[in-house]
Amino acid sequence: MAPARLEDLPAVEAELTYLAPMAGTPRTYTYDPPPAGEPRSNLVDDRRRVAIHDGRPEAAAFGLDKEGFALVGQPSAVRDFYDDEEIRRVYYPEAAEFLRAATGADRVFIYDHTVRRRVPGAADRDNGLRQPATRVHVDQTVKSGPQRVRDFFPDEAEALLRGRVQIVNLWRPIRGPVRDTPLAVCDARSVAPDDLVAQELVYPDRTGEIYSVTYRPSHAWVYFPDMRTDEALLLKCYDSAADGRARFAPHTAFADPTTPADAPPRESIEIRTLVFHHA
């Protein structure tokens, strides 16, 4: 079971970037230039200093269906996480098998991955480079989760959606231990439905949707310092089961005030998966 008192765990205090309450729909264009007269993004930041608790002393107590995240041991045979062909050939099957065992799923489908490397001063997506994501967010919404199933399995979608469907990210360091820009995760039970605000991500050929998150003092934040390359985080980004289990776990990279000045910039990979359970 989860730790009885999260506040009893060690913590750092750091600034997280939430979405400020705003009129209209939050929207971000993923390409340049955006349509004439449109800003690249209309999001308004709300920066808050929060306590982020060290989950390592109670790591085994956190669970994907309770808090919406879990720290797991997951060694990999991949030699080069910057080689897309090797990732698809070696890592995708490894991860799919691991997730089937971890979730009891009948079927796991990996639909994409993102490699991130922090380059000081560079913008996200600059020359295709992905930086750590430094806004509090969830990768899917109650609308976009089922749409992913329809996008990838148009002929099977309605049958698959009659069963339980989850979208779970598997996040791991490429270089460890991670001391720069670690990942913070929010206990899904501390998040109210009104905290999750649908945000449009506009691509040249489609419009996707994620959740931005507005601040609430009760949000309970956790991180696992010094993550190694044989460890990974499972992150719940969508769950069709609305029976009290965690459905959406907000997360964000953050600047850890205890990071040594000579710590190498964070390098990580996340894969995004559809996890199916028969009806």
MARBA-173625 format. One line per field, with one value per residue: residue number from 1; chain; x, y, z of N, C-alpha, C, CB in turn. Coordinates in steps of 0.1 Angstrom, whole numbers, plus 5000, padded with zeros to 4 digits. Glycine has a CB too. Example, Ala and Ser with C-alpha at 12.3 -4.5 7.8 and 13.67 -1.06 7.14 Angstrom:
2
seq <- [1_2] .
mol <- [A_A] .
n_c1 <- [5132_5128] .
n_c2 <- [4943_4978] .
n_c3 <- [5078_5071] .
ca_c1 <- [5123_5137] .
ca_c2 <- [4955_4989] .
ca_c3 <- [5078_5071] .
c_c1 <- [5132_5129] .
c_c2 <- [4967_5000] .
c_c3 <- [5078_5079] .
cb_c1 <- [5113_5141] .
cb_c2 <- [4955_4994] .
cb_c3 <- [5090_5057] .
# end
This chain:
279
seq <- [1_2_3_4_5_6_7_8_9_10_11_12_13_14_15_16_17_18_19_20_21_22_23_24_25_26_27_28_29_30_31_32_33_34_35_36_37_38_39_40_41_42_43_44_45_46_47_48_49_50_51_52_53_54_55_56_57_58_59_60_61_62_63_64_65_66_67_68_69_70_71_72_73_74_75_76_77_78_79_80_81_82_83_84_85_86_87_88_89_90_91_92_93_94_95_96_97_98_99_100_101_102_103_104_105_106_107_108_109_110_111_112_113_114_115_116_117_118_119_120_121_122_123_124_125_126_127_128_129_130_131_132_133_134_135_136_137_138_139_140_141_142_143_144_145_146_147_148_149_150_151_152_153_154_155_156_157_158_159_160_161_162_163_164_165_166_167_168_169_170_171_172_173_174_175_176_177_178_179_180_181_182_183_184_185_186_187_188_189_190_191_192_193_194_195_196_197_198_199_200_201_202_203_204_205_206_207_208_209_210_211_212_213_214_215_216_217_218_219_220_221_222_223_224_225_226_227_228_229_230_231_232_233_234_235_236_237_238_239_240_241_242_243_244_245_246_247_248_249_250_251_252_253_254_255_256_257_258_259_260_261_262_263_264_265_266_267_268_269_270_271_272_273_274_275_276_277_278_279] .
mol <- [A_A_A_A_A_A_A_A_A_A_A_A_A_A_A_A_A_A_A_A_A_A_A_A_A_A_A_A_A_A_A_A_A_A_A_A_A_A_A_A_A_A_A_A_A_A_A_A_A_A_A_A_A_A_A_A_A_A_A_A_A_A_A_A_A_A_A_A_A_A_A_A_A_A_A_A_A_A_A_A_A_A_A_A_A_A_A_A_A_A_A_A_A_A_A_A_A_A_A_A_A_A_A_A_A_A_A_A_A_A_A_A_A_A_A_A_A_A_A_A_A_A_A_A_A_A_A_A_A_A_A_A_A_A_A_A_A_A_A_A_A_A_A_A_A_A_A_A_A_A_A_A_A_A_A_A_A_A_A_A_A_A_A_A_A_A_A_A_A_A_A_A_A_A_A_A_A_A_A_A_A_A_A_A_A_A_A_A_A_A_A_A_A_A_A_A_A_A_A_A_A_A_A_A_A_A_A_A_A_A_A_A_A_A_A_A_A_A_A_A_A_A_A_A_A_A_A_A_A_A_A_A_A_A_A_A_A_A_A_A_A_A_A_A_A_A_A_A_A_A_A_A_A_A_A_A_A_A_A_A_A_A_A_A_A_A_A_A_A_A_A_A_A_A_A_A_A_A_A] .
n_c1 <- [5008_5003_5025_5017_5019_5028_5040_5059_5081_5114_5120_5124_5122_5108_5103_5074_5057_5026_4994_4979_4946_4924_4905_4889_4903_4932_4960_4985_5007_5026_5044_5063_5059_5031_4996_4988_4988_4984_4996_5025_5018_4991_4992_4992_5015_5016_5035_5046_5059_5066_5065_5084_5085_5108_5105_5119_5124_5100_5095_5084_5058_5042_5018_5006_4978_4969_4983_4990_5015_5046_5078_5100_5122_5140_5159_5177_5185_5193_5218_5222_5204_5199_5195_5171_5162_5172_5159_5132_5135_5146_5140_5112_5099_5109_5098_5071_5066_5073_5054_5030_5033_5035_5010_4991_4979_4961_4970_4995_5004_5028_5031_5047_5078_5099_5129_5148_5170_5186_5196_5212_5197_5186_5157_5126_5120_5137_5154_5145_5152_5143_5135_5135_5102_5088_5064_5036_5016_4994_4997_4975_4939_4904_4891_4911_4923_4906_4905_4931_4930_4912_4926_4948_4938_4915_4896_4892_4885_4861_4854_4877_4875_4854_4864_4888_4909_4942_4965_4999_5029_5063_5091_5125_5160_5186_5211_5227_5235_5204_5206_5201_5175_5152_5123_5091_5062_5027_5005_4977_4954_4953_4945_4920_4891_4885_4910_4923_4928_4917_4939_4947_4969_4983_4990_5004_4987_4967_4948_4957_4951_4959_4962_4966_4974_4959_4969_4966_4966_4966_4979_5000_5033_5059_5093_5119_5150_5182_5179_5186_5200_5189_5165_5130_5101_5067_5040_5007_4987_4962_4931_4905_4888_4866_4864_4874_4901_4934_4934_4946_4978_4995_5026_5060_5091_5117_5136_5159_5169_5191_5208_5240_5265_5281_5267_5258_5238_5204_5194_5170_5144_5111_5085_5053_5023_4996_4974_4957_4928_4907_4872] .
n_c2 <- [4988_5024_5049_5060_5086_5109_5133_5128_5118_5125_5157_5180_5214_5230_5248_5245_5246_5254_5256_5288_5298_5305_5322_5306_5281_5264_5263_5250_5253_5230_5235_5257_5284_5294_5298_5329_5357_5342_5332_5311_5297_5300_5297_5305_5309_5296_5297_5278_5272_5241_5212_5184_5151_5126_5096_5072_5059_5045_5032_5007_5009_5024_5025_5017_5017_5029_5054_5061_5058_5041_5029_5009_4980_4975_4962_4966_4954_4971_4988_5013_5040_5061_5051_5047_5024_5002_5007_5002_4975_4961_4973_4979_4953_4942_4961_4958_4932_4934_4952_4938_4918_4934_4946_4928_4926_4918_4924_4945_4975_4994_5026_5049_5067_5089_5105_5124_5151_5172_5204_5231_5263_5258_5255_5236_5211_5224_5221_5196_5185_5172_5186_5181_5180_5207_5216_5211_5183_5160_5133_5124_5127_5124_5123_5121_5097_5073_5080_5075_5047_5044_5056_5039_5013_5011_4992_4975_4990_4996_4972_4967_4989_4982_4967_4972_4999_5012_5039_5039_5053_5044_5054_5061_5066_5074_5079_5075_5080_5098_5132_5157_5177_5159_5137_5146_5133_5133_5123_5107_5106_5130_5149_5169_5165_5190_5202_5194_5205_5205_5207_5219_5204_5214_5201_5199_5183_5174_5177_5172_5163_5171_5171_5201_5214_5229_5247_5232_5233_5208_5190_5162_5156_5136_5122_5102_5101_5101_5081_5051_5035_5010_5012_5022_5044_5038_5054_5065_5076_5075_5059_5038_5027_5038_5035_5043_5037_5050_5073_5094_5107_5135_5149_5162_5175_5189_5215_5205_5216_5205_5195_5187_5210_5201_5181_5159_5168_5158_5128_5110_5085_5080_5057_5052_5036_5015_4997_4968_4952_4924_4926] .
n_c3 <- [5000_4996_5010_5043_5051_5030_5034_5053_5040_5027_5011_4983_4975_4947_4917_4897_4866_4860_4843_4840_4851_4824_4798_4771_4748_4756_4735_4713_4687_4668_4649_4628_4605_4627_4618_4602_4623_4646_4678_4686_4709_4732_4759_4793_4819_4852_4878_4904_4937_4950_4972_4965_4969_4979_4966_4969_4995_4999_4976_4966_4973_4957_4930_4897_4894_4917_4926_4900_4889_4888_4900_4884_4880_4850_4830_4799_4766_4747_4729_4718_4723_4706_4682_4660_4646_4661_4685_4678_4669_4691_4716_4716_4715_4740_4758_4754_4762_4789_4799_4794_4814_4837_4839_4834_4810_4780_4755_4741_4725_4710_4701_4696_4702_4721_4722_4745_4751_4771_4761_4771_4767_4742_4722_4726_4701_4684_4655_4654_4678_4709_4740_4776_4789_4804_4815_4836_4828_4812_4790_4775_4770_4781_4758_4737_4743_4736_4709_4700_4699_4678_4657_4653_4651_4632_4622_4643_4665_4679_4691_4707_4724_4740_4759_4787_4783_4784_4784_4787_4796_4793_4809_4808_4819_4796_4801_4831_4867_4869_4875_4867_4858_4866_4866_4878_4894_4898_4924_4913_4928_4942_4925_4912_4890_4878_4876_4854_4822_4789_4763_4731_4707_4678_4648_4615_4600_4616_4647_4680_4714_4748_4784_4801_4833_4861_4891_4924_4959_4972_4956_4953_4951_4937_4933_4920_4929_4913_4892_4876_4846_4844_4854_4853_4848_4851_4837_4841_4816_4805_4812_4806_4825_4849_4877_4901_4901_4894_4867_4852_4854_4862_4852_4850_4840_4862_4877_4898_4929_4943_4924_4913_4902_4881_4870_4843_4815_4813_4797_4781_4773_4763_4758_4743_4749_4740_4760_4763_4776_4776_4771] .
ca_c1 <- [5000_5011_5030_5005_5021_5038_5048_5070_5092_5123_5115_5130_5112_5112_5092_5067_5050_5012_4986_4970_4932_4923_4894_4892_4909_4947_4964_4999_5011_5038_5052_5065_5052_5017_4987_4990_4981_4983_5009_5028_5011_4984_4992_4997_5021_5014_5047_5044_5069_5060_5074_5085_5090_5117_5098_5127_5122_5087_5093_5076_5044_5035_5013_5000_4964_4966_4988_4991_5029_5054_5092_5103_5135_5137_5171_5174_5196_5196_5231_5222_5190_5198_5194_5157_5160_5175_5148_5120_5138_5150_5133_5097_5094_5112_5089_5057_5065_5074_5041_5020_5035_5033_4996_4981_4972_4960_4977_5002_5008_5037_5028_5057_5087_5105_5142_5150_5183_5186_5207_5210_5195_5179_5142_5120_5118_5147_5161_5140_5156_5133_5140_5126_5090_5088_5051_5028_5007_4992_4998_4962_4926_4893_4887_4922_4927_4899_4909_4943_4926_4906_4936_4957_4930_4901_4887_4889_4884_4849_4855_4887_4870_4844_4873_4895_4921_4950_4977_5009_5042_5075_5101_5138_5172_5196_5224_5224_5222_5198_5207_5197_5161_5145_5109_5082_5049_5017_4996_4965_4943_4953_4941_4905_4888_4886_4924_4927_4922_4921_4948_4949_4982_4979_5000_5001_4977_4957_4948_4956_4947_4965_4957_4974_4970_4959_4974_4958_4976_4967_4987_5011_5044_5070_5103_5128_5163_5193_5174_5196_5196_5182_5152_5121_5089_5055_5031_4993_4982_4947_4925_4890_4881_4863_4859_4882_4915_4940_4932_4955_4989_5003_5040_5068_5105_5118_5150_5162_5179_5202_5216_5254_5268_5288_5259_5256_5224_5195_5190_5159_5135_5098_5076_5039_5018_4982_4974_4943_4923_4895_4859] .
ca_c2 <- [5000_5036_5054_5066_5101_5114_5145_5123_5115_5137_5164_5192_5225_5234_5256_5238_5254_5250_5265_5297_5298_5313_5320_5300_5268_5264_5258_5251_5249_5223_5238_5272_5294_5291_5306_5343_5363_5333_5330_5297_5291_5310_5292_5314_5302_5299_5291_5276_5264_5230_5202_5172_5141_5115_5083_5060_5051_5038_5030_4995_5011_5032_5016_5023_5018_5037_5068_5064_5057_5031_5027_4994_4976_4971_4962_4965_4949_4981_4994_5027_5046_5071_5044_5044_5010_4993_5009_4994_4961_4955_4979_4977_4939_4941_4969_4952_4920_4938_4958_4927_4911_4943_4951_4917_4930_4907_4929_4958_4980_5005_5034_5058_5070_5102_5106_5138_5154_5187_5212_5244_5274_5254_5254_5223_5209_5231_5212_5182_5180_5173_5189_5177_5188_5214_5221_5200_5179_5146_5131_5121_5132_5114_5123_5116_5083_5064_5083_5068_5034_5045_5060_5028_5001_5015_4981_4968_5000_4995_4959_4970_4999_4976_4963_4982_5004_5021_5044_5039_5056_5039_5065_5057_5073_5068_5080_5076_5083_5111_5142_5169_5178_5147_5137_5146_5127_5137_5113_5110_5108_5143_5157_5170_5166_5204_5206_5189_5213_5200_5217_5214_5204_5215_5196_5203_5174_5170_5184_5163_5169_5167_5179_5210_5212_5241_5244_5230_5231_5194_5181_5155_5153_5126_5119_5091_5107_5092_5070_5044_5031_4998_5015_5030_5048_5036_5066_5063_5087_5073_5046_5038_5023_5049_5028_5047_5035_5062_5074_5104_5111_5146_5148_5173_5177_5201_5218_5200_5225_5197_5190_5192_5219_5194_5170_5159_5171_5146_5121_5100_5080_5075_5050_5054_5023_5011_4985_4963_4941_4920_4929] .
ca_c3 <- [5000_4995_5023_5050_5051_5020_5040_5062_5032_5024_4999_4978_4970_4934_4909_4886_4857_4857_4835_4847_4846_4812_4790_4758_4748_4755_4721_4709_4673_4669_4637_4625_4613_4629_4609_4603_4634_4657_4685_4687_4720_4740_4773_4803_4829_4866_4884_4919_4944_4957_4978_4957_4978_4975_4967_4970_5007_4998_4961_4963_4977_4947_4920_4885_4895_4929_4924_4886_4885_4896_4897_4881_4874_4836_4822_4784_4757_4737_4730_4714_4723_4696_4669_4659_4641_4672_4694_4673_4668_4704_4728_4715_4720_4754_4766_4753_4771_4803_4802_4796_4827_4848_4839_4832_4797_4769_4743_4742_4712_4712_4689_4693_4713_4720_4729_4749_4756_4775_4756_4777_4758_4730_4723_4722_4687_4676_4646_4657_4691_4720_4753_4786_4790_4817_4820_4842_4818_4810_4775_4768_4777_4780_4744_4728_4746_4727_4695_4697_4695_4665_4648_4650_4649_4628_4620_4656_4676_4687_4699_4717_4733_4749_4770_4794_4775_4791_4777_4797_4791_4800_4808_4814_4815_4786_4808_4845_4873_4865_4885_4860_4853_4868_4863_4890_4890_4908_4928_4906_4938_4947_4914_4910_4876_4872_4875_4841_4812_4776_4755_4717_4700_4664_4638_4601_4594_4626_4660_4691_4727_4760_4795_4809_4847_4870_4904_4936_4970_4976_4947_4960_4941_4940_4923_4924_4926_4908_4885_4868_4833_4845_4861_4845_4854_4844_4839_4835_4808_4802_4816_4804_4837_4858_4889_4913_4899_4887_4852_4846_4863_4857_4854_4845_4844_4870_4881_4912_4935_4948_4913_4913_4891_4871_4865_4829_4811_4813_4784_4784_4763_4767_4748_4745_4746_4742_4768_4761_4784_4770_4779] .
c_c1 <- [5009_5015_5018_5006_5032_5046_5059_5082_5101_5117_5125_5119_5117_5100_5087_5059_5036_5006_4978_4956_4931_4910_4898_4899_4924_4951_4979_5001_5025_5048_5053_5064_5037_5009_4989_4981_4979_4996_5012_5021_5003_4984_4998_5002_5017_5025_5045_5055_5062_5070_5073_5092_5098_5109_5106_5125_5110_5084_5083_5061_5036_5031_5006_4985_4960_4971_4990_5006_5035_5068_5094_5117_5132_5150_5168_5187_5200_5210_5231_5208_5188_5196_5179_5154_5162_5164_5136_5123_5140_5141_5118_5093_5097_5101_5075_5056_5065_5060_5030_5021_5031_5018_4986_4974_4971_4968_4983_5007_5016_5035_5038_5067_5093_5118_5144_5164_5183_5198_5204_5208_5188_5164_5137_5117_5127_5155_5157_5144_5145_5139_5131_5114_5088_5075_5043_5017_5004_4991_4985_4950_4916_4888_4898_4926_4920_4903_4921_4940_4920_4916_4944_4950_4916_4891_4883_4885_4872_4849_4865_4882_4859_4852_4879_4907_4929_4961_4988_5022_5053_5087_5114_5149_5180_5209_5221_5237_5217_5199_5202_5183_5154_5130_5101_5069_5040_5008_4982_4953_4942_4949_4926_4902_4889_4900_4929_4920_4927_4928_4950_4964_4979_4991_4996_4989_4966_4958_4946_4952_4954_4958_4969_4967_4970_4963_4963_4968_4977_4975_4999_5021_5055_5080_5112_5142_5173_5189_5185_5191_5189_5169_5143_5109_5077_5046_5018_4989_4968_4943_4910_4882_4879_4857_4867_4897_4921_4938_4942_4966_4997_5017_5047_5082_5106_5133_5152_5172_5191_5211_5230_5257_5274_5280_5257_5241_5216_5193_5181_5152_5122_5091_5062_5032_5003_4981_4959_4940_4909_4883_4855] .
c_c2 <- [5012_5041_5062_5081_5105_5125_5140_5119_5127_5144_5176_5202_5230_5241_5247_5248_5248_5259_5275_5296_5309_5311_5314_5287_5270_5257_5260_5246_5242_5226_5253_5273_5290_5300_5321_5349_5354_5331_5315_5290_5303_5306_5303_5307_5306_5291_5290_5268_5253_5220_5189_5161_5130_5102_5071_5052_5042_5034_5018_4998_5018_5022_5023_5025_5026_5052_5071_5063_5046_5031_5013_4992_4970_4972_4961_4961_4960_4987_5009_5032_5057_5065_5040_5029_5000_4995_5001_4979_4954_4960_4977_4963_4938_4948_4963_4940_4924_4944_4948_4920_4921_4947_4940_4919_4918_4911_4943_4962_4993_5014_5045_5060_5083_5101_5121_5139_5169_5193_5226_5255_5270_5253_5240_5223_5217_5221_5197_5177_5182_5175_5183_5186_5194_5221_5209_5196_5164_5144_5129_5127_5121_5113_5117_5102_5073_5067_5077_5053_5034_5048_5047_5015_5004_5004_4973_4977_4997_4983_4961_4979_4994_4970_4975_4986_5014_5027_5046_5043_5049_5048_5060_5066_5066_5068_5082_5077_5097_5121_5155_5168_5164_5148_5137_5141_5131_5126_5116_5112_5122_5154_5157_5170_5180_5209_5203_5197_5209_5211_5211_5215_5203_5211_5200_5196_5170_5178_5173_5170_5163_5174_5188_5209_5226_5237_5241_5227_5216_5185_5175_5150_5144_5125_5108_5096_5096_5080_5064_5039_5018_4999_5023_5034_5045_5048_5064_5076_5087_5060_5047_5034_5035_5044_5032_5045_5048_5062_5083_5108_5122_5144_5160_5171_5189_5203_5215_5209_5218_5192_5195_5200_5212_5182_5170_5162_5158_5141_5110_5096_5076_5068_5051_5041_5022_4998_4980_4952_4937_4923_4917] .
c_c3 <- [5000_5009_5029_5050_5042_5026_5049_5054_5030_5012_4995_4975_4957_4927_4898_4879_4854_4847_4843_4842_4834_4805_4776_4759_4747_4742_4719_4695_4674_4658_4636_4610_4616_4619_4612_4615_4647_4664_4684_4698_4727_4755_4782_4815_4843_4874_4899_4925_4952_4963_4969_4965_4972_4977_4970_4983_5007_4984_4958_4966_4967_4936_4909_4887_4908_4926_4909_4881_4893_4891_4895_4877_4860_4828_4807_4777_4747_4739_4727_4713_4713_4682_4668_4655_4653_4683_4690_4673_4682_4715_4728_4720_4735_4762_4766_4762_4785_4807_4803_4809_4838_4849_4838_4819_4788_4757_4746_4729_4715_4700_4686_4704_4710_4728_4732_4754_4759_4769_4761_4766_4745_4732_4720_4707_4678_4668_4649_4671_4701_4733_4763_4787_4804_4821_4826_4832_4819_4795_4768_4776_4775_4766_4735_4731_4737_4712_4691_4692_4680_4654_4643_4646_4644_4626_4633_4667_4685_4696_4710_4728_4743_4761_4777_4785_4784_4781_4788_4790_4800_4798_4815_4810_4804_4793_4823_4854_4869_4877_4880_4855_4854_4866_4876_4885_4902_4911_4922_4916_4944_4937_4912_4895_4870_4871_4861_4830_4798_4768_4741_4713_4685_4656_4624_4595_4603_4638_4671_4703_4739_4771_4800_4823_4854_4884_4915_4947_4974_4967_4954_4950_4946_4929_4929_4920_4921_4901_4876_4855_4833_4852_4851_4853_4845_4847_4833_4829_4804_4807_4814_4816_4847_4871_4902_4911_4892_4872_4846_4857_4857_4860_4847_4848_4853_4873_4896_4918_4941_4937_4914_4901_4879_4866_4850_4826_4809_4798_4788_4772_4769_4755_4752_4741_4749_4749_4768_4770_4778_4778_4787] .
cb_c1 <- [4990_5003_5042_5005_5024_5031_5038_5065_5088_5137_5101_5140_5111_5117_5097_5059_5057_5004_4976_4976_4922_4935_4887_4899_4905_4953_4955_5008_5011_5035_5046_5079_5052_5013_4973_4986_4967_4978_5008_5044_5019_4970_5000_4985_5036_4999_5060_5031_5078_5050_5069_5092_5078_5130_5089_5142_5122_5076_5106_5081_5044_5044_5004_5003_4957_4974_5002_4986_5036_5048_5101_5093_5142_5126_5181_5170_5192_5185_5241_5230_5187_5210_5203_5150_5169_5189_5145_5116_5150_5164_5136_5092_5101_5126_5089_5054_5077_5085_5038_5022_5049_5041_4994_4972_4978_4946_4967_5014_4996_5052_5015_5052_5098_5096_5154_5139_5194_5185_5207_5221_5208_5185_5135_5108_5103_5156_5176_5145_5169_5124_5141_5133_5077_5099_5043_5021_5013_4978_5007_4960_4922_4881_4884_4933_4923_4884_4910_4953_4916_4895_4946_4966_4929_4903_4893_4902_4884_4836_4859_4900_4865_4836_4883_4900_4916_4957_4974_5010_5045_5078_5097_5141_5181_5195_5232_5215_5223_5183_5221_5207_5161_5147_5104_5081_5050_5009_4995_4961_4945_4967_4948_4899_4874_4878_4933_4925_4927_4908_4962_4941_4991_4975_5001_5012_4983_4958_4937_4970_4931_4981_4952_4974_4978_4946_4983_4948_4972_4952_4991_5005_5050_5063_5111_5124_5169_5202_5162_5202_5208_5190_5154_5116_5089_5048_5038_4984_4991_4944_4928_4886_4890_4853_4859_4878_4918_4955_4918_4947_4998_4998_5045_5063_5115_5110_5153_5166_5172_5197_5209_5264_5278_5302_5245_5260_5223_5182_5203_5150_5141_5089_5081_5033_5024_4974_4980_4941_4921_4895_4848] .
cb_c2 <- [5000_5047_5063_5061_5105_5118_5154_5111_5109_5132_5170_5190_5236_5222_5269_5227_5257_5251_5257_5312_5302_5311_5334_5310_5260_5258_5265_5244_5260_5208_5232_5277_5308_5294_5302_5350_5367_5319_5335_5295_5283_5311_5279_5324_5303_5294_5298_5268_5273_5222_5198_5174_5135_5115_5082_5064_5060_5046_5027_4984_5019_5043_5006_5014_5005_5032_5069_5078_5070_5017_5034_4989_4965_4979_4951_4979_4936_4993_4987_5029_5050_5080_5032_5053_5007_4996_5024_4999_4959_4957_4993_4980_4928_4948_4983_4948_4910_4949_4969_4916_4906_4956_4961_4916_4941_4905_4930_4957_4983_5002_5040_5072_5059_5114_5101_5142_5150_5188_5212_5248_5280_5240_5265_5220_5212_5240_5213_5173_5188_5160_5204_5177_5179_5224_5227_5205_5182_5141_5120_5106_5145_5119_5137_5125_5079_5066_5099_5067_5027_5056_5070_5026_4992_5022_4971_4960_5013_4995_4947_4975_5011_4965_4952_4978_5011_5015_5057_5025_5071_5024_5078_5042_5075_5076_5093_5065_5082_5110_5143_5173_5182_5141_5126_5160_5112_5150_5112_5098_5098_5147_5153_5182_5161_5213_5200_5174_5228_5196_5219_5223_5192_5230_5180_5202_5162_5155_5194_5156_5167_5169_5170_5225_5202_5248_5256_5218_5239_5189_5189_5142_5167_5111_5131_5077_5114_5088_5073_5032_5030_4987_5024_5021_5063_5023_5079_5059_5089_5075_5042_5029_5012_5059_5014_5040_5023_5062_5080_5116_5099_5159_5135_5187_5178_5199_5234_5185_5233_5186_5193_5180_5230_5189_5170_5146_5179_5149_5116_5105_5068_5086_5036_5066_5012_5012_4987_4959_4945_4904_4933] .
cb_c3 <- [5012_4988_5021_5064_5066_5007_5047_5070_5018_5022_5002_4966_4981_4925_4904_4892_4844_4871_4825_4846_4857_4803_4787_4749_4736_4767_4710_4719_4663_4669_4625_4630_4607_4643_4611_4590_4630_4653_4699_4689_4729_4734_4774_4808_4828_4871_4881_4921_4953_4947_4993_4943_4986_4983_4955_4969_5019_5004_4954_4971_4990_4941_4927_4873_4896_4941_4930_4883_4886_4894_4908_4871_4883_4830_4826_4779_4751_4737_4721_4700_4737_4696_4668_4650_4630_4678_4696_4659_4660_4707_4729_4701_4712_4757_4761_4738_4768_4804_4792_4784_4828_4845_4828_4843_4790_4765_4731_4752_4703_4715_4690_4688_4713_4726_4720_4760_4745_4790_4740_4786_4754_4725_4713_4731_4683_4685_4647_4647_4696_4720_4755_4800_4786_4817_4808_4855_4804_4817_4772_4767_4770_4790_4739_4730_4760_4729_4694_4709_4705_4665_4654_4661_4662_4615_4610_4660_4670_4679_4690_4710_4726_4742_4766_4808_4762_4803_4769_4804_4792_4794_4815_4809_4828_4773_4802_4850_4888_4860_4891_4849_4838_4882_4854_4896_4888_4903_4943_4897_4949_4952_4901_4917_4873_4882_4885_4839_4814_4768_4761_4707_4705_4661_4639_4592_4588_4629_4661_4693_4729_4760_4806_4804_4854_4869_4909_4933_4981_4978_4934_4968_4936_4943_4919_4917_4938_4920_4876_4876_4823_4851_4874_4833_4857_4848_4833_4847_4796_4787_4831_4792_4845_4850_4887_4925_4889_4890_4850_4841_4867_4863_4849_4849_4831_4883_4878_4912_4946_4957_4900_4914_4895_4875_4872_4822_4798_4819_4777_4795_4755_4772_4745_4739_4755_4729_4783_4747_4799_4767_4769] .
# end
